[in-house]
Amino acid sequence: MATEPTTPKGQRTRQAILAAASKVFTRDGYVDARMSDVAEQAGLSLGGLYRYFENKEDLFANVIRDLHEELFRLSRSSTPIADDPEAALYEANLGYLRHYHANSGVLRAFIEATTVEERFTTIWWTMRERHVARFVHAVEHDDRVQLDGLDPTAVARAMASLVEQTAYTTFAHAALNTAPVDVETVARIVTRAWYRSFYGGPGGS
């Protein structure tokens, strides 16, 4: 039975396993990745690996949990949305997209995992809703918001889908694009859509 390490050495080994797993999932995807490959990448025996994680699903869930926590943290703007909505949106989107770009292989594997394991569909939806709820809370008392009666949560979900799918097609499948697009340009594009959807202005970042 896998257990959470309590010693500094055990915690370092666990982090090394997660780093190795990220490389394997990036290379092979979720379905084709094997625990034996992760053990080899981490320099451990297969038995040693199973002392930390019960199976591939458990291992990948931990990889994704840590990654999503970083995505959530890095997409928090230091500029209050009440002071400058467009600047705050751009900063939040840029933070999210930079981290997505740096981890696009694992996130591609994550979308693959949602098609074969219900657990990952639940993780995907739960983490996504955190982003939506945070934004809706930030603008719920903002008199400048212009939604013409539309539900702000529904609009925020649509915009979150725009950002997520744009990141997926642009970065996770970069090889399919006719030309690369830099992260800053993508951030400006999605920020313009966010800003216009909620504030009705030109959104010229």
N, C-alpha and C positions, 0 to 999 in steps of 0.2 A: 504494500500500500504506500503510495507516494505521500510524503509529508512536507510541510513548509520548513525550510532550514532555519535554524535558530542561531547558528554560529556564523561569524564573519566569513569563514572559509566556505561554508555551505551556501551562503547568500551570494558570494562571488561565483561559485560554480553554477548556481541557478541562473545568474545573469549571463554567464558565458554560454549556457545551453540556449537561452532565449536568443542571444545574438547569432549563434550557430543555426538555430531553427529558422530565424528570419532569412538567412542566406539560402537555406534549402527550400523554404516555401517560395521565395522569390524565383529561384532557379527552376523548380519542378512543379509549382502550383500546389494546391491543397490535396487534390485527389492522388497525384502521383508521388508526393513526398512520403518518405519512409522513415520510421524511427531509427533504423540502422544507419541511414545517411546522416541524420542529425547527430547521433552518437559519434560517428566518425569525424564529422566536422568539428565537434566539440572536444574531441580527443578523449572520449570516455568509452567504457564498455557499454553494451546495450543494457546490461543489468544495472549499471551505474545510472544510466539515464532514467530507467524506470523507478529508481528511488526518489526521483524528483517529480516526475510526471507520469500519470497512470497510463496514458495512451496518446495517440496523435491528436485526437480531438481536445483533450485536456491541455496539451502543450500549445496547440494553436490558439485556444481560447485565452491563454495567458499572454501570448504574443500580442494578440489583438487588443486585449484589455489594456495593456500598457501603452500600446500605440494610440488607442482612442483617447486615453487620458491625456496624452501629450497633445493630440489634435484639439481637444477641448480647451486645454490650458493655453495653447499657442494662438488660438483664435479669439482670445479675449483682448479687446482693444484697450490700450491705456488712455485713449481719448474718450471721454464720456460722450455717449451718443446725443445727450441733451445739448452739448456744446457745439458739436459739429458732426451731424449724422453721416455725411458723406466720407469725411476723414475717418470716422470710427468704423464704418463699414469696410472701407478699403483696408485699414490696418487689420481688422479681423479676418477678412478674406485672404489677405496676403499671408498672414501667419498660418492659416489652415492650409493654403495651397503650397506653401514652401515645405511644410512637413509632409504633406501628401506626396509631393514630387520626390522628396528624399526617400520615401517608403512606398513608392508606387507599386513595386513588385509584390510586396506583402499584401497590399490592399487589393491588387488584382486577384491574388489567391483568396482573399477574404470574400470577394463577390462570388468566386467559384464555390467557396464553401457554403454560402447561403443557398445554393441550388441543390445541395446534397445533404445538409444537416440543418434541421429545424432550429437547433440551438443557436446557430450563427445568424439565422434570420432574426431571431429574437434579440440577439446582441446588437445587430445592425440597427434595428428599429429603435431600441432603447437608447442607444448612443445618439442616434440622429435626433430623437425627440428632445434630448437635453439641449442641443444647439437651438432648436426651434423655440423651446420654452424660455431659454435665456434671452433670446432676442425679443420675443413677444413681451416678456416682463419689462424689458428695457424701454419699450415704446408705448406701453399701455396707457400712459398718461400724457403722451406727447400730442399736443393740439395741432402740430404741423402735419401729422399723418393724414393722408388722403386716400382712403380705401373705398369710398363711395358705397358703404354698406357691406363690403366684403369682410368675411371673417379673418381677422389678422393671423390666426394660427394656420388657416388654410393657405393664405398668401405666403406666410413664412415657410411652410412646408414646400410649396412650389419653388420658392427661391432656393431653399436648401437643396432640393433635387437638382436645380440648375447648376449649383456650384459643384455638387458631388458628381453628377454625370459629366460635367465639363472636365473636371479633374480626371475622371476615369478614362474618358476618351482621349484626352490630350496627353496625359502622363502615363497612365497604366498601359495604354496601347500606343505609345509614341511611335513605334515602328510602322504603324498603319497610316500615320499622318503624312501628307505630302511634304510638309515642312515643319520644323520645330517651332513651338510658340513658347516664349519665355514666361516665367511665373508672373512677373509684374504685369505683363500685358493681359494675361488671363484674369488677374485680380482686377484690373481696370474694367474689363468687359463685364464680369459678373457683378461688380460693384455698381456699375451703371444700371443694370437691370434691377438690383435690390433697391437702389435709391429711387428710381422712377416708380417702381411698384408701390412704395410706401409714401413717398413725398411728392411725387408728381412732377418733379423738376427735371432739368436737363441731365443732371448727373454727368459732369464732364471730367472726372478724374482721369 
